[in-house]
Amino acid sequence: MYWLSGAESEKFVKSVEDAYEKVEREGPNPIRKLGINISEKKEESIIVNE
């Protein structure tokens, strides 16, 4: 989490770059390789609960 004010534009840019680098290091979501669609699973659980 990043805390900054509206006047800290340089800090904002650095925090965005930092967050981007972290996401890039993680790589692709391994769940996608399994062929699981999360939105479909949510819809199924809603139907089952009704």
mmCIF file of the N, C-alpha and C atoms, coordinates in Angstrom:
data_MODEL
# 
_entry.id   MODEL 
# 
loop_
_atom_site.group_PDB 
_atom_site.id 
_atom_site.type_symbol 
_atom_site.label_atom_id 
_atom_site.label_alt_id 
_atom_site.label_comp_id 
_atom_site.label_asym_id 
_atom_site.label_entity_id 
_atom_site.label_seq_id 
_atom_site.pdbx_PDB_ins_code 
_atom_site.Cartn_x 
_atom_site.Cartn_y 
_atom_site.Cartn_z 
_atom_site.occupancy 
_atom_site.B_iso_or_equiv 
_atom_site.pdbx_formal_charge 
_atom_site.auth_seq_id 
_atom_site.auth_comp_id 
_atom_site.auth_asym_id 
_atom_site.auth_atom_id 
_atom_site.pdbx_PDB_model_num 
ATOM 1   N N  . MET A 1 1  ? 0.851   -1.163  0.000   1.00 0.00 ? 1  MET A N  1 
ATOM 2   C CA . MET A 1 1  ? 0.000   0.000   0.000   1.00 0.00 ? 1  MET A CA 1 
ATOM 3   C C  . MET A 1 1  ? 0.900   1.229   0.000   1.00 0.00 ? 1  MET A C  1 
ATOM 4   N N  . TYR A 1 2  ? 0.479   2.234   -0.694  1.00 0.00 ? 2  TYR A N  1 
ATOM 5   C CA . TYR A 1 2  ? 1.265   3.452   -0.823  1.00 0.00 ? 2  TYR A CA 1 
ATOM 6   C C  . TYR A 1 2  ? 0.477   4.630   -0.260  1.00 0.00 ? 2  TYR A C  1 
ATOM 7   N N  . TRP A 1 3  ? 1.155   5.445   0.525   1.00 0.00 ? 3  TRP A N  1 
ATOM 8   C CA . TRP A 1 3  ? 0.540   6.643   1.093   1.00 0.00 ? 3  TRP A CA 1 
ATOM 9   C C  . TRP A 1 3  ? 1.243   7.861   0.521   1.00 0.00 ? 3  TRP A C  1 
ATOM 10  N N  . LEU A 1 4  ? 0.490   8.749   -0.123  1.00 0.00 ? 4  LEU A N  1 
ATOM 11  C CA . LEU A 1 4  ? 1.070   9.967   -0.659  1.00 0.00 ? 4  LEU A CA 1 
ATOM 12  C C  . LEU A 1 4  ? -0.025  10.997  -0.858  1.00 0.00 ? 4  LEU A C  1 
ATOM 13  N N  . SER A 1 5  ? 0.401   12.243  -0.981  1.00 0.00 ? 5  SER A N  1 
ATOM 14  C CA . SER A 1 5  ? -0.564  13.319  -1.200  1.00 0.00 ? 5  SER A CA 1 
ATOM 15  C C  . SER A 1 5  ? -0.589  13.697  -2.678  1.00 0.00 ? 5  SER A C  1 
ATOM 16  N N  . GLY A 1 6  ? -1.509  14.552  -3.043  1.00 0.00 ? 6  GLY A N  1 
ATOM 17  C CA . GLY A 1 6  ? -1.635  14.978  -4.429  1.00 0.00 ? 6  GLY A CA 1 
ATOM 18  C C  . GLY A 1 6  ? -0.439  15.773  -4.926  1.00 0.00 ? 6  GLY A C  1 
ATOM 19  N N  . ALA A 1 7  ? 0.333   16.333  -4.013  1.00 0.00 ? 7  ALA A N  1 
ATOM 20  C CA . ALA A 1 7  ? 1.491   17.138  -4.392  1.00 0.00 ? 7  ALA A CA 1 
ATOM 21  C C  . ALA A 1 7  ? 2.742   16.297  -4.627  1.00 0.00 ? 7  ALA A C  1 
ATOM 22  N N  . GLU A 1 8  ? 2.664   15.012  -4.378  1.00 0.00 ? 8  GLU A N  1 
ATOM 23  C CA . GLU A 1 8  ? 3.834   14.142  -4.486  1.00 0.00 ? 8  GLU A CA 1 
ATOM 24  C C  . GLU A 1 8  ? 3.819   13.352  -5.795  1.00 0.00 ? 8  GLU A C  1 
ATOM 25  N N  . SER A 1 9  ? 3.887   14.070  -6.904  1.00 0.00 ? 9  SER A N  1 
ATOM 26  C CA . SER A 1 9  ? 3.790   13.405  -8.207  1.00 0.00 ? 9  SER A CA 1 
ATOM 27  C C  . SER A 1 9  ? 4.967   12.472  -8.472  1.00 0.00 ? 9  SER A C  1 
ATOM 28  N N  . GLU A 1 10 ? 6.165   12.860  -8.072  1.00 0.00 ? 10 GLU A N  1 
ATOM 29  C CA . GLU A 1 10 ? 7.326   11.987  -8.282  1.00 0.00 ? 10 GLU A CA 1 
ATOM 30  C C  . GLU A 1 10 ? 7.187   10.699  -7.481  1.00 0.00 ? 10 GLU A C  1 
ATOM 31  N N  . LYS A 1 11 ? 6.697   10.828  -6.259  1.00 0.00 ? 11 LYS A N  1 
ATOM 32  C CA . LYS A 1 11 ? 6.489   9.645   -5.417  1.00 0.00 ? 11 LYS A CA 1 
ATOM 33  C C  . LYS A 1 11 ? 5.412   8.748   -6.028  1.00 0.00 ? 11 LYS A C  1 
ATOM 34  N N  . PHE A 1 12 ? 4.374   9.366   -6.621  1.00 0.00 ? 12 PHE A N  1 
ATOM 35  C CA . PHE A 1 12 ? 3.317   8.599   -7.269  1.00 0.00 ? 12 PHE A CA 1 
ATOM 36  C C  . PHE A 1 12 ? 3.871   7.793   -8.436  1.00 0.00 ? 12 PHE A C  1 
ATOM 37  N N  . VAL A 1 13 ? 4.684   8.432   -9.265  1.00 0.00 ? 13 VAL A N  1 
ATOM 38  C CA . VAL A 1 13 ? 5.274   7.744   -10.416 1.00 0.00 ? 13 VAL A CA 1 
ATOM 39  C C  . VAL A 1 13 ? 6.128   6.575   -9.945  1.00 0.00 ? 13 VAL A C  1 
ATOM 40  N N  . LYS A 1 14 ? 6.935   6.788   -8.916  1.00 0.00 ? 14 LYS A N  1 
ATOM 41  C CA . LYS A 1 14 ? 7.789   5.714   -8.396  1.00 0.00 ? 14 LYS A CA 1 
ATOM 42  C C  . LYS A 1 14 ? 6.959   4.566   -7.831  1.00 0.00 ? 14 LYS A C  1 
ATOM 43  N N  . SER A 1 15 ? 5.851   4.892   -7.160  1.00 0.00 ? 15 SER A N  1 
ATOM 44  C CA . SER A 1 15 ? 5.018   3.834   -6.592  1.00 0.00 ? 15 SER A CA 1 
ATOM 45  C C  . SER A 1 15 ? 4.328   3.022   -7.685  1.00 0.00 ? 15 SER A C  1 
ATOM 46  N N  . VAL A 1 16 ? 3.918   3.680   -8.775  1.00 0.00 ? 16 VAL A N  1 
ATOM 47  C CA . VAL A 1 16 ? 3.310   2.961   -9.896  1.00 0.00 ? 16 VAL A CA 1 
ATOM 48  C C  . VAL A 1 16 ? 4.340   2.056   -10.558 1.00 0.00 ? 16 VAL A C  1 
ATOM 49  N N  . GLU A 1 17 ? 5.542   2.573   -10.748 1.00 0.00 ? 17 GLU A N  1 
ATOM 50  C CA . GLU A 1 17 ? 6.605   1.756   -11.335 1.00 0.00 ? 17 GLU A CA 1 
ATOM 51  C C  . GLU A 1 17 ? 6.928   0.563   -10.448 1.00 0.00 ? 17 GLU A C  1 
ATOM 52  N N  . ASP A 1 18 ? 6.972   0.782   -9.136  1.00 0.00 ? 18 ASP A N  1 
ATOM 53  C CA . ASP A 1 18 ? 7.247   -0.297  -8.188  1.00 0.00 ? 18 ASP A CA 1 
ATOM 54  C C  . ASP A 1 18 ? 6.158   -1.369  -8.248  1.00 0.00 ? 18 ASP A C  1 
ATOM 55  N N  . ALA A 1 19 ? 4.896   -0.943  -8.255  1.00 0.00 ? 19 ALA A N  1 
ATOM 56  C CA . ALA A 1 19 ? 3.791   -1.899  -8.319  1.00 0.00 ? 19 ALA A CA 1 
ATOM 57  C C  . ALA A 1 19 ? 3.830   -2.681  -9.631  1.00 0.00 ? 19 ALA A C  1 
ATOM 58  N N  . TYR A 1 20 ? 4.130   -1.999  -10.726 1.00 0.00 ? 20 TYR A N  1 
ATOM 59  C CA . TYR A 1 20 ? 4.215   -2.657  -12.031 1.00 0.00 ? 20 TYR A CA 1 
ATOM 60  C C  . TYR A 1 20 ? 5.317   -3.710  -12.033 1.00 0.00 ? 20 TYR A C  1 
ATOM 61  N N  . GLU A 1 21 ? 6.469   -3.362  -11.463 1.00 0.00 ? 21 GLU A N  1 
ATOM 62  C CA . GLU A 1 21 ? 7.586   -4.312  -11.405 1.00 0.00 ? 21 GLU A CA 1 
ATOM 63  C C  . GLU A 1 21 ? 7.225   -5.540  -10.579 1.00 0.00 ? 21 GLU A C  1 
ATOM 64  N N  . LYS A 1 22 ? 6.506   -5.342  -9.481  1.00 0.00 ? 22 LYS A N  1 
ATOM 65  C CA . LYS A 1 22 ? 6.094   -6.471  -8.639  1.00 0.00 ? 22 LYS A CA 1 
ATOM 66  C C  . LYS A 1 22 ? 5.158   -7.406  -9.401  1.00 0.00 ? 22 LYS A C  1 
ATOM 67  N N  . VAL A 1 23 ? 4.211   -6.838  -10.112 1.00 0.00 ? 23 VAL A N  1 
ATOM 68  C CA . VAL A 1 23 ? 3.268   -7.652  -10.887 1.00 0.00 ? 23 VAL A CA 1 
ATOM 69  C C  . VAL A 1 23 ? 3.996   -8.367  -12.014 1.00 0.00 ? 23 VAL A C  1 
ATOM 70  N N  . GLU A 1 24 ? 4.909   -7.670  -12.661 1.00 0.00 ? 24 GLU A N  1 
ATOM 71  C CA . GLU A 1 24 ? 5.664   -8.259  -13.757 1.00 0.00 ? 24 GLU A CA 1 
ATOM 72  C C  . GLU A 1 24 ? 6.524   -9.430  -13.262 1.00 0.00 ? 24 GLU A C  1 
ATOM 73  N N  . ARG A 1 25 ? 7.122   -9.307  -12.067 1.00 0.00 ? 25 ARG A N  1 
ATOM 74  C CA . ARG A 1 25 ? 7.942   -10.380 -11.501 1.00 0.00 ? 25 ARG A CA 1 
ATOM 75  C C  . ARG A 1 25 ? 7.118   -11.626 -11.201 1.00 0.00 ? 25 ARG A C  1 
ATOM 76  N N  . GLU A 1 26 ? 5.869   -11.430 -10.801 1.00 0.00 ? 26 GLU A N  1 
ATOM 77  C CA . GLU A 1 26 ? 5.007   -12.569 -10.467 1.00 0.00 ? 26 GLU A CA 1 
ATOM 78  C C  . GLU A 1 26 ? 4.693   -13.416 -11.693 1.00 0.00 ? 26 GLU A C  1 
ATOM 79  N N  . GLY A 1 27 ? 4.626   -12.786 -12.841 1.00 0.00 ? 27 GLY A N  1 
ATOM 80  C CA . GLY A 1 27 ? 4.345   -13.515 -14.066 1.00 0.00 ? 27 GLY A CA 1 
ATOM 81  C C  . GLY A 1 27 ? 2.865   -13.800 -14.227 1.00 0.00 ? 27 GLY A C  1 
ATOM 82  N N  . PRO A 1 28 ? 2.526   -14.634 -15.204 1.00 0.00 ? 28 PRO A N  1 
ATOM 83  C CA . PRO A 1 28 ? 1.120   -14.937 -15.468 1.00 0.00 ? 28 PRO A CA 1 
ATOM 84  C C  . PRO A 1 28 ? 0.480   -15.724 -14.325 1.00 0.00 ? 28 PRO A C  1 
ATOM 85  N N  . ASN A 1 29 ? -0.810  -15.607 -14.244 1.00 0.00 ? 29 ASN A N  1 
ATOM 86  C CA . ASN A 1 29 ? -1.575  -16.304 -13.221 1.00 0.00 ? 29 ASN A CA 1 
ATOM 87  C C  . ASN A 1 29 ? -1.549  -17.809 -13.507 1.00 0.00 ? 29 ASN A C  1 
ATOM 88  N N  . PRO A 1 30 ? -1.054  -18.635 -12.574 1.00 0.00 ? 30 PRO A N  1 
ATOM 89  C CA . PRO A 1 30 ? -0.975  -20.073 -12.829 1.00 0.00 ? 30 PRO A CA 1 
ATOM 90  C C  . PRO A 1 30 ? -2.347  -20.741 -12.964 1.00 0.00 ? 30 PRO A C  1 
ATOM 91  N N  . ILE A 1 31 ? -3.376  -20.129 -12.440 1.00 0.00 ? 31 ILE A N  1 
ATOM 92  C CA . ILE A 1 31 ? -4.719  -20.709 -12.542 1.00 0.00 ? 31 ILE A CA 1 
ATOM 93  C C  . ILE A 1 31 ? -5.186  -20.700 -13.996 1.00 0.00 ? 31 ILE A C  1 
ATOM 94  N N  . ARG A 1 32 ? -4.777  -19.708 -14.759 1.00 0.00 ? 32 ARG A N  1 
ATOM 95  C CA . ARG A 1 32 ? -5.167  -19.653 -16.176 1.00 0.00 ? 32 ARG A CA 1 
ATOM 96  C C  . ARG A 1 32 ? -4.649  -20.852 -16.947 1.00 0.00 ? 32 ARG A C  1 
ATOM 97  N N  . LYS A 1 33 ? -3.475  -21.359 -16.571 1.00 0.00 ? 33 LYS A N  1 
ATOM 98  C CA . LYS A 1 33 ? -2.910  -22.520 -17.250 1.00 0.00 ? 33 LYS A CA 1 
ATOM 99  C C  . LYS A 1 33 ? -3.773  -23.757 -17.046 1.00 0.00 ? 33 LYS A C  1 
ATOM 100 N N  . LEU A 1 34 ? -4.523  -23.793 -15.950 1.00 0.00 ? 34 LEU A N  1 
ATOM 101 C CA . LEU A 1 34 ? -5.392  -24.929 -15.668 1.00 0.00 ? 34 LEU A CA 1 
ATOM 102 C C  . LEU A 1 34 ? -6.709  -24.850 -16.435 1.00 0.00 ? 34 LEU A C  1 
ATOM 103 N N  . GLY A 1 35 ? -6.975  -23.707 -17.052 1.00 0.00 ? 35 GLY A N  1 
ATOM 104 C CA . GLY A 1 35 ? -8.198  -23.544 -17.826 1.00 0.00 ? 35 GLY A CA 1 
ATOM 105 C C  . GLY A 1 35 ? -9.417  -23.281 -16.961 1.00 0.00 ? 35 GLY A C  1 
ATOM 106 N N  . ILE A 1 36 ? -9.214  -22.749 -15.768 1.00 0.00 ? 36 ILE A N  1 
ATOM 107 C CA . ILE A 1 36 ? -10.324 -22.457 -14.864 1.00 0.00 ? 36 ILE A CA 1 
ATOM 108 C C  . ILE A 1 36 ? -10.737 -21.003 -15.065 1.00 0.00 ? 36 ILE A C  1 
ATOM 109 N N  . ASN A 1 37 ? -12.015 -20.783 -15.312 1.00 0.00 ? 37 ASN A N  1 
ATOM 110 C CA . ASN A 1 37 ? -12.541 -19.439 -15.463 1.00 0.00 ? 37 ASN A CA 1 
ATOM 111 C C  . ASN A 1 37 ? -13.255 -19.077 -14.166 1.00 0.00 ? 37 ASN A C  1 
ATOM 112 N N  . ILE A 1 38 ? -12.712 -18.138 -13.427 1.00 0.00 ? 38 ILE A N  1 
ATOM 113 C CA . ILE A 1 38 ? -13.242 -17.768 -12.116 1.00 0.00 ? 38 ILE A CA 1 
ATOM 114 C C  . ILE A 1 38 ? -14.670 -17.247 -12.221 1.00 0.00 ? 38 ILE A C  1 
ATOM 115 N N  . SER A 1 39 ? -14.982 -16.447 -13.232 1.00 0.00 ? 39 SER A N  1 
ATOM 116 C CA . SER A 1 39 ? -16.326 -15.886 -13.347 1.00 0.00 ? 39 SER A CA 1 
ATOM 117 C C  . SER A 1 39 ? -17.361 -16.988 -13.556 1.00 0.00 ? 39 SER A C  1 
ATOM 118 N N  . GLU A 1 40 ? -17.019 -18.040 -14.291 1.00 0.00 ? 40 GLU A N  1 
ATOM 119 C CA . GLU A 1 40 ? -17.948 -19.156 -14.475 1.00 0.00 ? 40 GLU A CA 1 
ATOM 120 C C  . GLU A 1 40 ? -18.182 -19.868 -13.152 1.00 0.00 ? 40 GLU A C  1 
ATOM 121 N N  . LYS A 1 41 ? -17.142 -20.045 -12.354 1.00 0.00 ? 41 LYS A N  1 
ATOM 122 C CA . LYS A 1 41 ? -17.278 -20.717 -11.065 1.00 0.00 ? 41 LYS A CA 1 
ATOM 123 C C  . LYS A 1 41 ? -18.164 -19.907 -10.129 1.00 0.00 ? 41 LYS A C  1 
ATOM 124 N N  . LYS A 1 42 ? -18.044 -18.571 -10.161 1.00 0.00 ? 42 LYS A N  1 
ATOM 125 C CA . LYS A 1 42 ? -18.887 -17.728 -9.319  1.00 0.00 ? 42 LYS A CA 1 
ATOM 126 C C  . LYS A 1 42 ? -20.345 -17.886 -9.718  1.00 0.00 ? 42 LYS A C  1 
ATOM 127 N N  . GLU A 1 43 ? -20.626 -17.920 -11.029 1.00 0.00 ? 43 GLU A N  1 
ATOM 128 C CA . GLU A 1 43 ? -21.995 -18.074 -11.503 1.00 0.00 ? 43 GLU A CA 1 
ATOM 129 C C  . GLU A 1 43 ? -22.558 -19.422 -11.075 1.00 0.00 ? 43 GLU A C  1 
ATOM 130 N N  . GLU A 1 44 ? -21.748 -20.475 -11.143 1.00 0.00 ? 44 GLU A N  1 
ATOM 131 C CA . GLU A 1 44 ? -22.204 -21.797 -10.729 1.00 0.00 ? 44 GLU A CA 1 
ATOM 132 C C  . GLU A 1 44 ? -22.533 -21.816 -9.246  1.00 0.00 ? 44 GLU A C  1 
ATOM 133 N N  . SER A 1 45 ? -21.706 -21.171 -8.430  1.00 0.00 ? 45 SER A N  1 
ATOM 134 C CA . SER A 1 45 ? -21.949 -21.180 -6.991  1.00 0.00 ? 45 SER A CA 1 
ATOM 135 C C  . SER A 1 45 ? -23.202 -20.394 -6.649  1.00 0.00 ? 45 SER A C  1 
ATOM 136 N N  . ILE A 1 46 ? -23.492 -19.344 -7.410  1.00 0.00 ? 46 ILE A N  1 
ATOM 137 C CA . ILE A 1 46 ? -24.712 -18.579 -7.172  1.00 0.00 ? 46 ILE A CA 1 
ATOM 138 C C  . ILE A 1 46 ? -25.924 -19.441 -7.493  1.00 0.00 ? 46 ILE A C  1 
ATOM 139 N N  . ILE A 1 47 ? -25.875 -20.182 -8.574  1.00 0.00 ? 47 ILE A N  1 
ATOM 140 C CA . ILE A 1 47 ? -26.993 -21.037 -8.963  1.00 0.00 ? 47 ILE A CA 1 
ATOM 141 C C  . ILE A 1 47 ? -27.200 -22.139 -7.922  1.00 0.00 ? 47 ILE A C  1 
ATOM 142 N N  . VAL A 1 48 ? -26.119 -22.732 -7.442  1.00 0.00 ? 48 VAL A N  1 
ATOM 143 C CA . VAL A 1 48 ? -26.214 -23.812 -6.462  1.00 0.00 ? 48 VAL A CA 1 
ATOM 144 C C  . VAL A 1 48 ? -26.805 -23.309 -5.156  1.00 0.00 ? 48 VAL A C  1 
ATOM 145 N N  . ASN A 1 49 ? -26.457 -22.091 -4.755  1.00 0.00 ? 49 ASN A N  1 
ATOM 146 C CA . ASN A 1 49 ? -26.926 -21.551 -3.487  1.00 0.00 ? 49 ASN A CA 1 
ATOM 147 C C  . ASN A 1 49 ? -28.395 -21.153 -3.516  1.00 0.00 ? 49 ASN A C  1 
ATOM 148 N N  . GLU A 1 50 ? -28.965 -20.975 -4.694  1.00 0.00 ? 50 GLU A N  1 
ATOM 149 C CA . GLU A 1 50 ? -30.372 -20.553 -4.777  1.00 0.00 ? 50 GLU A CA 1 
ATOM 150 C C  . GLU A 1 50 ? -31.263 -21.690 -4.561  1.00 0.00 ? 50 GLU A C  1 
# 
